[in-house]
Amino acid sequence: MKLKRYCYSCDLKENPKLIEEYKAYHVKGKVWPEITKSIKDAGIVDMQIYLIGNRMFMIMEVDETFDPVKKAEMDASNPKVQEWERLMWNYQQELPWAKPGEKWIALEKIFQLDD
């Protein structure tokens, strides 16, 4: 199975207390099971989120069934995912160049070391 990688960025509000609360929601075993199920059901094989200051980077490894448009549609029709998203908006903020309501922005790959 060939995997594809997607990389995104999003900012947290610049508030140390809120950042710690956000991190607590993402400790292993604390993410709601409906959220991890929705991620896996979409064809996301692995997902990692990194944080420096208030900027986050999400790296996803996906299988051939993953379709970002389909994932967005699945999320929009899932009440538990929508509840999670509303909760996360308490901590997240749009990047300066984001469109209104847009959180996670795809990173542009500018270099890859040849194999």
Biopython code that builds the backbone (N, CA, C, O; Angstrom):
import numpy as np
from Bio.PDB.StructureBuilder import StructureBuilder

atoms = [
    (1, "MET", "N", (0.844, -1.174, 0.000)),
    (1, "MET", "CA", (0.000, 0.000, 0.000)),
    (1, "MET", "C", (0.896, 1.246, 0.000)),
    (1, "MET", "O", (1.779, 1.395, 0.845)),
    (2, "LYS", "N", (0.647, 2.129, -0.964)),
    (2, "LYS", "CA", (1.400, 3.377, -1.047)),
    (2, "LYS", "C", (0.682, 4.448, -0.240)),
    (2, "LYS", "O", (-0.517, 4.673, -0.409)),
    (3, "LEU", "N", (1.424, 5.098, 0.629)),
    (3, "LEU", "CA", (0.858, 6.161, 1.455)),
    (3, "LEU", "C", (1.216, 7.522, 0.873)),
    (3, "LEU", "O", (2.245, 7.688, 0.217)),
    (4, "LYS", "N", (0.351, 8.478, 1.127)),
    (4, "LYS", "CA", (0.583, 9.858, 0.732)),
    (4, "LYS", "C", (0.617, 10.700, 1.998)),
    (4, "LYS", "O", (-0.051, 10.372, 2.979)),
    (5, "ARG", "N", (1.389, 11.780, 1.987)),
    (5, "ARG", "CA", (1.529, 12.632, 3.161)),
    (5, "ARG", "C", (0.882, 13.997, 2.898)),
    (5, "ARG", "O", (1.064, 14.603, 1.843)),
    (6, "TYR", "N", (0.128, 14.451, 3.890)),
    (6, "TYR", "CA", (-0.444, 15.794, 3.882)),
    (6, "TYR", "C", (0.098, 16.524, 5.106)),
    (6, "TYR", "O", (0.157, 15.952, 6.194)),
    (7, "CYS", "N", (0.495, 17.790, 4.933)),
    (7, "CYS", "CA", (1.018, 18.593, 6.034)),
    (7, "CYS", "C", (0.245, 19.913, 6.099)),
    (7, "CYS", "O", (0.034, 20.580, 5.086)),
    (8, "TYR", "N", (-0.169, 20.267, 7.311)),
    (8, "TYR", "CA", (-0.986, 21.459, 7.525)),
    (8, "TYR", "C", (-0.441, 22.259, 8.709)),
    (8, "TYR", "O", (0.328, 21.747, 9.523)),
    (9, "SER", "N", (-0.853, 23.519, 8.786)),
    (9, "SER", "CA", (-0.486, 24.370, 9.915)),
    (9, "SER", "C", (-1.710, 25.121, 10.413)),
    (9, "SER", "O", (-2.636, 25.406, 9.653)),
    (10, "CYS", "N", (-1.698, 25.436, 11.698)),
    (10, "CYS", "CA", (-2.768, 26.186, 12.354)),
    (10, "CYS", "C", (-2.156, 26.851, 13.584)),
    (10, "CYS", "O", (-1.179, 26.349, 14.139)),
    (11, "ASP", "N", (-2.715, 27.956, 14.002)),
    (11, "ASP", "CA", (-2.235, 28.638, 15.208)),
    (11, "ASP", "C", (-3.188, 28.417, 16.367)),
    (11, "ASP", "O", (-4.399, 28.285, 16.192)),
    (12, "LEU", "N", (-2.602, 28.379, 17.559)),
    (12, "LEU", "CA", (-3.386, 28.452, 18.788)),
    (12, "LEU", "C", (-3.400, 29.899, 19.250)),
    (12, "LEU", "O", (-2.527, 30.683, 18.879)),
    (13, "LYS", "N", (-4.375, 30.248, 20.046)),
    (13, "LYS", "CA", (-4.404, 31.583, 20.627)),
    (13, "LYS", "C", (-3.177, 31.737, 21.511)),
    (13, "LYS", "O", (-2.778, 30.796, 22.197)),
    (14, "GLU", "N", (-2.583, 32.915, 21.495)),
    (14, "GLU", "CA", (-1.350, 33.156, 22.248)),
    (14, "GLU", "C", (-1.669, 33.381, 23.725)),
    (14, "GLU", "O", (-1.608, 34.498, 24.239)),
    (15, "ASN", "N", (-2.008, 32.286, 24.377)),
    (15, "ASN", "CA", (-2.373, 32.308, 25.792)),
    (15, "ASN", "C", (-1.851, 31.008, 26.403)),
    (15, "ASN", "O", (-2.398, 29.943, 26.117)),
    (16, "PRO", "N", (-0.811, 31.062, 27.234)),
    (16, "PRO", "CA", (-0.210, 29.838, 27.774)),
    (16, "PRO", "C", (-1.216, 28.895, 28.449)),
    (16, "PRO", "O", (-1.111, 27.677, 28.305)),
    (17, "LYS", "N", (-2.177, 29.443, 29.177)),
    (17, "LYS", "CA", (-3.179, 28.604, 29.849)),
    (17, "LYS", "C", (-4.021, 27.848, 28.819)),
    (17, "LYS", "O", (-4.265, 26.651, 28.974)),
    (18, "LEU", "N", (-4.464, 28.543, 27.771)),
    (18, "LEU", "CA", (-5.267, 27.896, 26.728)),
    (18, "LEU", "C", (-4.448, 26.862, 25.964)),
    (18, "LEU", "O", (-4.963, 25.804, 25.604)),
    (19, "ILE", "N", (-3.181, 27.162, 25.717)),
    (19, "ILE", "CA", (-2.317, 26.202, 25.016)),
    (19, "ILE", "C", (-2.180, 24.922, 25.837)),
    (19, "ILE", "O", (-2.239, 23.825, 25.281)),
    (20, "GLU", "N", (-2.001, 25.046, 27.141)),
    (20, "GLU", "CA", (-1.897, 23.856, 27.996)),
    (20, "GLU", "C", (-3.205, 23.062, 28.007)),
    (20, "GLU", "O", (-3.184, 21.831, 27.985)),
    (21, "GLU", "N", (-4.339, 23.761, 28.040)),
    (21, "GLU", "CA", (-5.634, 23.071, 27.976)),
    (21, "GLU", "C", (-5.777, 22.319, 26.654)),
    (21, "GLU", "O", (-6.225, 21.172, 26.634)),
    (22, "TYR", "N", (-5.398, 22.962, 25.558)),
    (22, "TYR", "CA", (-5.475, 22.339, 24.238)),
    (22, "TYR", "C", (-4.612, 21.073, 24.207)),
    (22, "TYR", "O", (-5.050, 20.023, 23.737)),
    (23, "LYS", "N", (-3.395, 21.188, 24.708)),
    (23, "LYS", "CA", (-2.498, 20.034, 24.735)),
    (23, "LYS", "C", (-3.105, 18.901, 25.561)),
    (23, "LYS", "O", (-2.966, 17.733, 25.197)),
    (24, "ALA", "N", (-3.771, 19.227, 26.658)),
    (24, "ALA", "CA", (-4.385, 18.203, 27.517)),
    (24, "ALA", "C", (-5.460, 17.418, 26.764)),
    (24, "ALA", "O", (-5.622, 16.221, 26.999)),
    (25, "TYR", "N", (-6.196, 18.072, 25.865)),
    (25, "TYR", "CA", (-7.206, 17.377, 25.057)),
    (25, "TYR", "C", (-6.571, 16.380, 24.083)),
    (25, "TYR", "O", (-7.241, 15.465, 23.603)),
    (26, "HIS", "N", (-5.285, 16.560, 23.795)),
    (26, "HIS", "CA", (-4.624, 15.734, 22.792)),
    (26, "HIS", "C", (-3.666, 14.699, 23.373)),
    (26, "HIS", "O", (-2.937, 14.043, 22.629)),
    (27, "VAL", "N", (-3.661, 14.550, 24.691)),
    (27, "VAL", "CA", (-2.872, 13.492, 25.321)),
    (27, "VAL", "C", (-3.463, 12.151, 24.896)),
    (27, "VAL", "O", (-4.679, 12.015, 24.764)),
    (28, "LYS", "N", (-2.603, 11.169, 24.685)),
    (28, "LYS", "CA", (-3.074, 9.849, 24.270)),
    (28, "LYS", "C", (-4.181, 9.363, 25.209)),
    (28, "LYS", "O", (-4.031, 9.372, 26.431)),
    (29, "GLY", "N", (-5.281, 8.943, 24.615)),
    (29, "GLY", "CA", (-6.414, 8.457, 25.384)),
    (29, "GLY", "C", (-7.424, 9.532, 25.751)),
    (29, "GLY", "O", (-8.499, 9.212, 26.258)),
    (30, "LYS", "N", (-7.108, 10.798, 25.509)),
    (30, "LYS", "CA", (-8.016, 11.896, 25.858)),
    (30, "LYS", "C", (-8.835, 12.390, 24.658)),
    (30, "LYS", "O", (-9.905, 12.973, 24.828)),
    (31, "VAL", "N", (-8.324, 12.151, 23.446)),
    (31, "VAL", "CA", (-9.092, 12.544, 22.259)),
    (31, "VAL", "C", (-10.342, 11.677, 22.218)),
    (31, "VAL", "O", (-10.265, 10.461, 22.399)),
    (32, "TRP", "N", (-11.474, 12.289, 21.985)),
    (32, "TRP", "CA", (-12.727, 11.554, 21.977)),
    (32, "TRP", "C", (-12.655, 10.390, 20.989)),
    (32, "TRP", "O", (-12.148, 10.564, 19.880)),
    (33, "PRO", "N", (-13.145, 9.215, 21.360)),
    (33, "PRO", "CA", (-13.075, 8.055, 20.463)),
    (33, "PRO", "C", (-13.800, 8.279, 19.135)),
    (33, "PRO", "O", (-13.399, 7.719, 18.115)),
    (34, "GLU", "N", (-14.851, 9.081, 19.135)),
    (34, "GLU", "CA", (-15.562, 9.371, 17.885)),
    (34, "GLU", "C", (-14.672, 10.160, 16.921)),
    (34, "GLU", "O", (-14.826, 10.065, 15.703)),
    (35, "ILE", "N", (-13.750, 10.930, 17.474)),
    (35, "ILE", "CA", (-12.844, 11.720, 16.638)),
    (35, "ILE", "C", (-11.789, 10.812, 16.013)),
    (35, "ILE", "O", (-11.537, 10.886, 14.811)),
    (36, "THR", "N", (-11.178, 9.961, 16.824)),
    (36, "THR", "CA", (-10.163, 9.057, 16.260)),
    (36, "THR", "C", (-10.805, 8.093, 15.252)),
    (36, "THR", "O", (-10.181, 7.733, 14.254)),
    (37, "LYS", "N", (-12.037, 7.682, 15.511)),
    (37, "LYS", "CA", (-12.734, 6.801, 14.560)),
    (37, "LYS", "C", (-12.961, 7.537, 13.247)),
    (37, "LYS", "O", (-12.734, 6.968, 12.179)),
    (38, "SER", "N", (-13.403, 8.787, 13.304)),
    (38, "SER", "CA", (-13.654, 9.542, 12.067)),
    (38, "SER", "C", (-12.363, 9.735, 11.273)),
    (38, "SER", "O", (-12.380, 9.730, 10.042)),
    (39, "ILE", "N", (-11.255, 9.902, 11.974)),
    (39, "ILE", "CA", (-9.957, 10.055, 11.314)),
    (39, "ILE", "C", (-9.592, 8.763, 10.593)),
    (39, "ILE", "O", (-9.243, 8.786, 9.413)),
    (40, "LYS", "N", (-9.670, 7.653, 11.289)),
    (40, "LYS", "CA", (-9.312, 6.359, 10.697)),
    (40, "LYS", "C", (-10.269, 5.963, 9.582)),
    (40, "LYS", "O", (-9.841, 5.429, 8.559)),
    (41, "ASP", "N", (-11.578, 6.222, 9.771)),
    (41, "ASP", "CA", (-12.572, 5.877, 8.749)),
    (41, "ASP", "C", (-12.334, 6.621, 7.440)),
    (41, "ASP", "O", (-12.744, 6.151, 6.379)),
    (42, "ALA", "N", (-11.680, 7.769, 7.503)),
    (42, "ALA", "CA", (-11.416, 8.574, 6.302)),
    (42, "ALA", "C", (-10.207, 8.079, 5.522)),
    (42, "ALA", "O", (-9.932, 8.587, 4.435)),
    (43, "GLY", "N", (-9.479, 7.101, 6.050)),
    (43, "GLY", "CA", (-8.284, 6.606, 5.372)),
    (43, "GLY", "C", (-6.997, 7.230, 5.872)),
    (43, "GLY", "O", (-5.954, 7.118, 5.228)),
    (44, "ILE", "N", (-7.070, 7.890, 7.024)),
    (44, "ILE", "CA", (-5.857, 8.463, 7.622)),
    (44, "ILE", "C", (-5.222, 7.371, 8.473)),
    (44, "ILE", "O", (-5.802, 6.915, 9.458)),
    (45, "VAL", "N", (-4.025, 6.960, 8.078)),
    (45, "VAL", "CA", (-3.318, 5.855, 8.716)),
    (45, "VAL", "C", (-2.553, 6.334, 9.944)),
    (45, "VAL", "O", (-2.473, 5.630, 10.950)),
    (46, "ASP", "N", (-1.991, 7.535, 9.852)),
    (46, "ASP", "CA", (-1.243, 8.112, 10.975)),
    (46, "ASP", "C", (-1.422, 9.620, 10.947)),
    (46, "ASP", "O", (-1.483, 10.233, 9.881)),
    (47, "MET", "N", (-1.504, 10.209, 12.132)),
    (47, "MET", "CA", (-1.609, 11.659, 12.247)),
    (47, "MET", "C", (-0.784, 12.091, 13.445)),
    (47, "MET", "O", (-0.890, 11.515, 14.528)),
    (48, "GLN", "N", (0.040, 13.111, 13.241)),
    (48, "GLN", "CA", (0.836, 13.672, 14.318)),
    (48, "GLN", "C", (0.690, 15.184, 14.280)),
    (48, "GLN", "O", (0.622, 15.783, 13.206)),
    (49, "ILE", "N", (0.641, 15.799, 15.455)),
    (49, "ILE", "CA", (0.583, 17.256, 15.550)),
    (49, "ILE", "C", (1.773, 17.710, 16.382)),
    (49, "ILE", "O", (2.017, 17.195, 17.473)),
    (50, "TYR", "N", (2.510, 18.680, 15.853)),
    (50, "TYR", "CA", (3.669, 19.257, 16.528)),
    (50, "TYR", "C", (3.354, 20.710, 16.868)),
    (50, "TYR", "O", (2.577, 21.369, 16.176)),
    (51, "LEU", "N", (3.966, 21.194, 17.939)),
    (51, "LEU", "CA", (3.703, 22.551, 18.412)),
    (51, "LEU", "C", (5.020, 23.248, 18.723)),
    (51, "LEU", "O", (5.903, 22.675, 19.360)),
    (52, "ILE", "N", (5.141, 24.486, 18.269)),
    (52, "ILE", "CA", (6.232, 25.357, 18.676)),
    (52, "ILE", "C", (5.621, 26.736, 18.909)),
    (52, "ILE", "O", (5.026, 27.319, 18.003)),
    (53, "GLY", "N", (5.771, 27.253, 20.125)),
    (53, "GLY", "CA", (5.088, 28.496, 20.483)),
    (53, "GLY", "C", (3.590, 28.258, 20.403)),
    (53, "GLY", "O", (3.047, 27.400, 21.099)),
    (54, "ASN", "N", (2.936, 29.016, 19.557)),
    (54, "ASN", "CA", (1.498, 28.792, 19.371)),
    (54, "ASN", "C", (1.189, 28.255, 17.965)),
    (54, "ASN", "O", (0.019, 28.139, 17.598)),
    (55, "ARG", "N", (2.224, 27.926, 17.173)),
    (55, "ARG", "CA", (2.025, 27.399, 15.820)),
    (55, "ARG", "C", (2.091, 25.872, 15.839)),
    (55, "ARG", "O", (3.011, 25.273, 16.395)),
    (56, "MET", "N", (1.082, 25.268, 15.210)),
    (56, "MET", "CA", (1.009, 23.804, 15.130)),
    (56, "MET", "C", (1.249, 23.349, 13.694)),
    (56, "MET", "O", (0.961, 24.060, 12.732)),
    (57, "PHE", "N", (1.784, 22.142, 13.589)),
    (57, "PHE", "CA", (1.973, 21.483, 12.302)),
    (57, "PHE", "C", (1.389, 20.087, 12.417)),
    (57, "PHE", "O", (1.728, 19.339, 13.334)),
    (58, "MET", "N", (0.511, 19.735, 11.486)),
    (58, "MET", "CA", (-0.121, 18.416, 11.469)),
    (58, "MET", "C", (0.398, 17.661, 10.249)),
    (58, "MET", "O", (0.380, 18.171, 9.129)),
    (59, "ILE", "N", (0.860, 16.442, 10.487)),
    (59, "ILE", "CA", (1.347, 15.581, 9.421)),
    (59, "ILE", "C", (0.473, 14.338, 9.399)),
    (59, "ILE", "O", (0.336, 13.640, 10.403)),
    (60, "MET", "N", (-0.117, 14.073, 8.241)),
    (60, "MET", "CA", (-0.998, 12.917, 8.091)),
    (60, "MET", "C", (-0.442, 11.995, 7.007)),
    (60, "MET", "O", (-0.045, 12.442, 5.931)),
    (61, "GLU", "N", (-0.423, 10.728, 7.310)),
    (61, "GLU", "CA", (-0.126, 9.694, 6.320)),
    (61, "GLU", "C", (-1.464, 9.058, 5.982)),
    (61, "GLU", "O", (-2.177, 8.594, 6.871)),
    (62, "VAL", "N", (-1.810, 9.035, 4.688)),
    (62, "VAL", "CA", (-3.119, 8.549, 4.279)),
    (62, "VAL", "C", (-2.974, 7.426, 3.260)),
    (62, "VAL", "O", (-1.980, 7.342, 2.539)),
    (63, "ASP", "N", (-3.990, 6.562, 3.216)),
    (63, "ASP", "CA", (-3.981, 5.492, 2.221)),
    (63, "ASP", "C", (-4.693, 5.967, 0.954)),
    (63, "ASP", "O", (-5.123, 7.116, 0.850)),
    (64, "GLU", "N", (-4.803, 5.051, 0.002)),
    (64, "GLU", "CA", (-5.363, 5.407, -1.303)),
    (64, "GLU", "C", (-6.855, 5.742, -1.262)),
    (64, "GLU", "O", (-7.386, 6.283, -2.232)),
    (65, "THR", "N", (-7.538, 5.433, -0.160)),
    (65, "THR", "CA", (-8.966, 5.735, -0.056)),
    (65, "THR", "C", (-9.226, 7.165, 0.420)),
    (65, "THR", "O", (-10.358, 7.641, 0.341)),
    (66, "PHE", "N", (-8.196, 7.856, 0.912)),
    (66, "PHE", "CA", (-8.388, 9.190, 1.481)),
    (66, "PHE", "C", (-8.703, 10.213, 0.399)),
    (66, "PHE", "O", (-8.060, 10.264, -0.649)),
    (67, "ASP", "N", (-9.718, 11.027, 0.689)),
    (67, "ASP", "CA", (-10.106, 12.135, -0.181)),
    (67, "ASP", "C", (-10.443, 13.303, 0.752)),
    (67, "ASP", "O", (-11.393, 13.209, 1.529)),
    (68, "PRO", "N", (-9.672, 14.410, 0.689)),
    (68, "PRO", "CA", (-9.915, 15.516, 1.623)),
    (68, "PRO", "C", (-11.321, 16.112, 1.503)),
    (68, "PRO", "O", (-11.882, 16.554, 2.505)),
    (69, "VAL", "N", (-11.889, 16.133, 0.320)),
    (69, "VAL", "CA", (-13.244, 16.659, 0.146)),
    (69, "VAL", "C", (-14.244, 15.731, 0.832)),
    (69, "VAL", "O", (-15.152, 16.184, 1.529)),
    (70, "LYS", "N", (-14.066, 14.432, 0.625)),
    (70, "LYS", "CA", (-14.951, 13.456, 1.266)),
    (70, "LYS", "C", (-14.816, 13.530, 2.788)),
    (70, "LYS", "O", (-15.817, 13.442, 3.499)),
    (71, "LYS", "N", (-13.591, 13.691, 3.294)),
    (71, "LYS", "CA", (-13.373, 13.816, 4.743)),
    (71, "LYS", "C", (-14.120, 15.034, 5.284)),
    (71, "LYS", "O", (-14.757, 14.950, 6.333)),
    (72, "ALA", "N", (-14.048, 16.160, 4.581)),
    (72, "ALA", "CA", (-14.749, 17.373, 5.014)),
    (72, "ALA", "C", (-16.262, 17.145, 5.032)),
    (72, "ALA", "O", (-16.949, 17.604, 5.945)),
    (73, "GLU", "N", (-16.779, 16.439, 4.029)),
    (73, "GLU", "CA", (-18.215, 16.133, 3.989)),
    (73, "GLU", "C", (-18.607, 15.216, 5.143)),
    (73, "GLU", "O", (-19.642, 15.417, 5.779)),
    (74, "MET", "N", (-17.772, 14.202, 5.413)),
    (74, "MET", "CA", (-18.039, 13.286, 6.526)),
    (74, "MET", "C", (-18.063, 14.057, 7.845)),
    (74, "MET", "O", (-18.943, 13.844, 8.680)),
    (75, "ASP", "N", (-17.096, 14.950, 8.027)),
    (75, "ASP", "CA", (-17.018, 15.733, 9.261)),
    (75, "ASP", "C", (-18.226, 16.655, 9.417)),
    (75, "ASP", "O", (-18.756, 16.810, 10.517)),
    (76, "ALA", "N", (-18.654, 17.260, 8.323)),
    (76, "ALA", "CA", (-19.782, 18.195, 8.368)),
    (76, "ALA", "C", (-21.082, 17.497, 8.760)),
    (76, "ALA", "O", (-21.979, 18.120, 9.327)),
    (77, "SER", "N", (-21.182, 16.203, 8.457)),
    (77, "SER", "CA", (-22.417, 15.471, 8.768)),
    (77, "SER", "C", (-22.330, 14.684, 10.074)),
    (77, "SER", "O", (-23.264, 13.961, 10.420)),
    (78, "ASN", "N", (-21.224, 14.814, 10.799)),
    (78, "ASN", "CA", (-21.033, 14.070, 12.037)),
    (78, "ASN", "C", (-21.172, 15.039, 13.225)),
    (78, "ASN", "O", (-20.293, 15.870, 13.450)),
    (79, "PRO", "N", (-22.278, 14.933, 13.987)),
    (79, "PRO", "CA", (-22.501, 15.880, 15.095)),
    (79, "PRO", "C", (-21.381, 15.877, 16.139)),
    (79, "PRO", "O", (-21.059, 16.926, 16.697)),
    (80, "LYS", "N", (-20.790, 14.721, 16.407)),
    (80, "LYS", "CA", (-19.732, 14.661, 17.424)),
    (80, "LYS", "C", (-18.465, 15.367, 16.921)),
    (80, "LYS", "O", (-17.789, 16.053, 17.687)),
    (81, "VAL", "N", (-18.151, 15.196, 15.644)),
    (81, "VAL", "CA", (-17.000, 15.901, 15.071)),
    (81, "VAL", "C", (-17.255, 17.409, 15.097)),
    (81, "VAL", "O", (-16.348, 18.187, 15.392)),
    (82, "GLN", "N", (-18.481, 17.820, 14.791)),
    (82, "GLN", "CA", (-18.811, 19.242, 14.824)),
    (82, "GLN", "C", (-18.712, 19.803, 16.246)),
    (82, "GLN", "O", (-18.271, 20.936, 16.439)),
    (83, "GLU", "N", (-19.122, 19.012, 17.234)),
    (83, "GLU", "CA", (-18.983, 19.437, 18.637)),
    (83, "GLU", "C", (-17.507, 19.616, 18.999)),
    (83, "GLU", "O", (-17.136, 20.598, 19.642)),
    (84, "TRP", "N", (-16.665, 18.659, 18.580)),
    (84, "TRP", "CA", (-15.217, 18.730, 18.825)),
    (84, "TRP", "C", (-14.633, 19.980, 18.156)),
    (84, "TRP", "O", (-13.841, 20.702, 18.760)),
    (85, "GLU", "N", (-15.028, 20.224, 16.916)),
    (85, "GLU", "CA", (-14.513, 21.386, 16.192)),
    (85, "GLU", "C", (-14.891, 22.690, 16.888)),
    (85, "GLU", "O", (-14.067, 23.599, 16.993)),
    (86, "ARG", "N", (-16.121, 22.785, 17.358)),
    (86, "ARG", "CA", (-16.531, 23.998, 18.095)),
    (86, "ARG", "C", (-15.695, 24.164, 19.364)),
    (86, "ARG", "O", (-15.293, 25.277, 19.703)),
    (87, "LEU", "N", (-15.435, 23.063, 20.063)),
    (87, "LEU", "CA", (-14.607, 23.108, 21.262)),
    (87, "LEU", "C", (-13.190, 23.557, 20.914)),
    (87, "LEU", "O", (-12.624, 24.397, 21.613)),
    (88, "MET", "N", (-12.608, 23.009, 19.844)),
    (88, "MET", "CA", (-11.240, 23.348, 19.467)),
    (88, "MET", "C", (-11.103, 24.807, 19.037)),
    (88, "MET", "O", (-10.034, 25.397, 19.188)),
    (89, "TRP", "N", (-12.193, 25.401, 18.496)),
    (89, "TRP", "CA", (-12.151, 26.814, 18.111)),
    (89, "TRP", "C", (-11.941, 27.715, 19.323)),
    (89, "TRP", "O", (-11.529, 28.864, 19.163)),
    (90, "ASN", "N", (-12.210, 27.227, 20.521)),
    (90, "ASN", "CA", (-11.926, 28.010, 21.724)),
    (90, "ASN", "C", (-10.430, 28.227, 21.918)),
    (90, "ASN", "O", (-10.012, 29.145, 22.623)),
    (91, "TYR", "N", (-9.635, 27.379, 21.291)),
    (91, "TYR", "CA", (-8.181, 27.400, 21.453)),
    (91, "TYR", "C", (-7.453, 27.834, 20.180)),
    (91, "TYR", "O", (-6.385, 28.443, 20.242)),
    (92, "GLN", "N", (-8.030, 27.521, 19.052)),
    (92, "GLN", "CA", (-7.371, 27.779, 17.770)),
    (92, "GLN", "C", (-7.731, 29.152, 17.233)),
    (92, "GLN", "O", (-8.755, 29.735, 17.587)),
    (93, "GLN", "N", (-6.854, 29.652, 16.363)),
    (93, "GLN", "CA", (-7.149, 30.897, 15.644)),
    (93, "GLN", "C", (-6.665, 30.742, 14.217)),
    (93, "GLN", "O", (-5.777, 29.941, 13.924)),
    (94, "GLU", "N", (-7.260, 31.515, 13.350)),
    (94, "GLU", "CA", (-6.901, 31.454, 11.945)),
    (94, "GLU", "C", (-5.494, 31.980, 11.727)),
    (94, "GLU", "O", (-5.060, 32.911, 12.406)),
    (95, "LEU", "N", (-4.789, 31.388, 10.786)),
    (95, "LEU", "CA", (-3.518, 31.945, 10.354)),
    (95, "LEU", "C", (-3.798, 33.270, 9.640)),
    (95, "LEU", "O", (-4.892, 33.461, 9.107)),
    (96, "PRO", "N", (-2.832, 34.180, 9.623)),
    (96, "PRO", "CA", (-3.081, 35.509, 9.043)),
    (96, "PRO", "C", (-3.582, 35.476, 7.592)),
    (96, "PRO", "O", (-4.328, 36.366, 7.184)),
    (97, "TRP", "N", (-3.194, 34.489, 6.827)),
    (97, "TRP", "CA", (-3.557, 34.419, 5.406)),
    (97, "TRP", "C", (-4.717, 33.447, 5.134)),
    (97, "TRP", "O", (-5.024, 33.155, 3.978)),
    (98, "ALA", "N", (-5.354, 32.953, 6.192)),
    (98, "ALA", "CA", (-6.471, 32.013, 6.040)),
    (98, "ALA", "C", (-7.718, 32.719, 5.531)),
    (98, "ALA", "O", (-7.935, 33.905, 5.780)),
    (99, "LYS", "N", (-8.528, 31.957, 4.810)),
    (99, "LYS", "CA", (-9.844, 32.450, 4.402)),
    (99, "LYS", "C", (-10.752, 32.419, 5.628)),
    (99, "LYS", "O", (-10.482, 31.660, 6.559)),
    (100, "PRO", "N", (-11.803, 33.208, 5.660)),
    (100, "PRO", "CA", (-12.710, 33.211, 6.823)),
    (100, "PRO", "C", (-13.220, 31.796, 7.149)),
    (100, "PRO", "O", (-13.708, 31.076, 6.277)),
    (101, "GLY", "N", (-13.091, 31.427, 8.423)),
    (101, "GLY", "CA", (-13.538, 30.121, 8.878)),
    (101, "GLY", "C", (-12.564, 28.987, 8.619)),
    (101, "GLY", "O", (-12.829, 27.854, 9.021)),
    (102, "GLU", "N", (-11.448, 29.254, 7.961)),
    (102, "GLU", "CA", (-10.464, 28.225, 7.624)),
    (102, "GLU", "C", (-9.431, 28.129, 8.745)),
    (102, "GLU", "O", (-8.871, 29.141, 9.168)),
    (103, "LYS", "N", (-9.180, 26.910, 9.224)),
    (103, "LYS", "CA", (-8.215, 26.722, 10.309)),
    (103, "LYS", "C", (-6.917, 26.121, 9.786)),
    (103, "LYS", "O", (-5.903, 26.812, 9.690)),
    (104, "TRP", "N", (-6.949, 24.859, 9.456)),
    (104, "TRP", "CA", (-5.745, 24.159, 9.037)),
    (104, "TRP", "C", (-5.455, 24.477, 7.574)),
    (104, "TRP", "O", (-6.289, 24.242, 6.700)),
    (105, "ILE", "N", (-4.260, 25.015, 7.316)),
    (105, "ILE", "CA", (-3.844, 25.412, 5.974)),
    (105, "ILE", "C", (-2.770, 24.442, 5.483)),
    (105, "ILE", "O", (-1.817, 24.140, 6.201)),
    (106, "ALA", "N", (-2.934, 23.958, 4.254)),
    (106, "ALA", "CA", (-1.952, 23.033, 3.673)),
    (106, "ALA", "C", (-0.606, 23.735, 3.492)),
    (106, "ALA", "O", (-0.534, 24.872, 3.025)),
    (107, "LEU", "N", (0.453, 23.028, 3.874)),
    (107, "LEU", "CA", (1.808, 23.550, 3.681)),
    (107, "LEU", "C", (2.247, 23.284, 2.241)),
    (107, "LEU", "O", (1.843, 22.295, 1.628)),
    (108, "GLU", "N", (3.065, 24.166, 1.721)),
    (108, "GLU", "CA", (3.621, 23.992, 0.380)),
    (108, "GLU", "C", (4.987, 23.322, 0.523)),
    (108, "GLU", "O", (5.869, 23.828, 1.216)),
    (109, "LYS", "N", (5.148, 22.169, -0.148)),
    (109, "LYS", "CA", (6.448, 21.492, -0.118)),
    (109, "LYS", "C", (7.389, 22.227, -1.051)),
    (109, "LYS", "O", (7.078, 22.435, -2.223)),
    (110, "ILE", "N", (8.545, 22.622, -0.524)),
    (110, "ILE", "CA", (9.513, 23.355, -1.338)),
    (110, "ILE", "C", (10.837, 22.616, -1.504)),
    (110, "ILE", "O", (11.710, 23.075, -2.240)),
    (111, "PHE", "N", (10.996, 21.478, -0.833)),
    (111, "PHE", "CA", (12.221, 20.691, -0.952)),
    (111, "PHE", "C", (11.958, 19.259, -0.565)),
    (111, "PHE", "O", (11.182, 18.982, 0.350)),
    (112, "GLN", "N", (12.613, 18.339, -1.272)),
    (112, "GLN", "CA", (12.607, 16.931, -0.892)),
    (112, "GLN", "C", (13.956, 16.344, -1.269)),
    (112, "GLN", "O", (14.414, 16.482, -2.403)),
    (113, "LEU", "N", (14.576, 15.698, -0.317)),
    (113, "LEU", "CA", (15.856, 15.039, -0.558)),
    (113, "LEU", "C", (15.616, 13.837, -1.440)),
    (113, "LEU", "O", (14.775, 12.997, -1.120)),
    (114, "ASP", "N", (16.331, 13.734, -2.543)),
    (114, "ASP", "CA", (16.163, 12.598, -3.446)),
    (114, "ASP", "C", (16.611, 11.320, -2.774)),
    (114, "ASP", "O", (17.566, 11.307, -1.998)),
    (115, "ASP", "N", (15.907, 10.248, -3.084)),
    (115, "ASP", "CA", (16.283, 8.923, -2.535)),
    (115, "ASP", "C", (17.479, 8.380, -3.264)),
    (115, "ASP", "O", (17.947, 7.284, -2.952)),
]
sb = StructureBuilder()
sb.init_structure("model")
sb.init_model(0)
sb.init_chain("A")
sb.init_seg("    ")
for serial, (resi, resn, name, xyz) in enumerate(atoms, 1):
    if name == "N":
        sb.init_residue(resn, " ", resi, " ")
    sb.init_atom(name, np.array(xyz, "f"), 0.0, 1.0, " ", f" {name:<3s}", serial, name[0])
structure = sb.get_structure()
